[in-house]
Amino acid sequence: MRSIFVGIEYAGKSTLIDLLDAYYQKRRRRTHLDDHFTIPDASLSPTSRAQYVHYPDDVKERMQRMQLHYHVEVIRNYPHTLIAGWHIEEAVYCDVYGNVAGNPYYPNYVHHNQRHYEVLVLEARLPDVVLIHLTADDEAIRERMRTDPHEYQIIDEQDIPDLKKRFEDEVDRSLLTRNGHLVTLDTTEKSPEESLDELLLKTDPMVTDGELAMRALPVPDGDYEVRYEKGIRKMV
């Protein structure tokens, strides 16, 4: 499944992506995980992240545009992609915080590029691209902000209702939801494991026959190795 996770900060995207990644890894499926679109790029070193926050806006825009475009090819080439935010997050946060002093976002995101990236993906006629919209109620977001604050927090508490509406509107406009390939998950009062189970259930009709067969295979709880005995595949 080629998964694109979007939603307001603190909705649980990174947590759920890590669980889905572990799910695939347990079944010996290779993934391509990219949870580094939020400025500053989480995959950079601490020193680079601290510097990136203060880059000029035109440099940020160019760097973000390059990686947004690059990940069209990632989605095309890897059957188990796990992408967080991508172009939809960029549109929302640039709109709201691009001109806010002290916020790392920039003001000049080119909005028509959202559909451009989506068209490039759709042209590949991939059968299993799923847009996953994560949300939670306002108080749950506030509580997560208080109890587990991010080092480089993007959102302001007062903006939570507006941001949630903007993400919802962007999802509604997305071309990636064609043929019903949209899953909305409310993570309020759910454990991460419960959200993963809900995601797997809701995406069952959207994945390929091969992935559905993979999901149906019983997997041992601990470490195992794959063996073939008289042509029969076993996990021992």
Secondary structure, DSSP 8 states (H G I E B T S, - for coil): -EEEEE-STTSSHHHHHHHHHHHHHHTT---EEE---SSS-TTS-HHHHHHHTTS-HHHHHHHHHHHHHHHHHHHHH-TTEEEESHHHHHHHHHHHHTTSTT-S--S---TTHHHHHHHHHHTTT-S-EEEEEEE--HHHHHHHHHHS--TT----GGGHHHHHHHHHHHHHH-GGGGGG-EEEEE-TT--HHHHHHHHHHHHGGGS-HHHHHHHHS---SS---EEEETTEEEE-
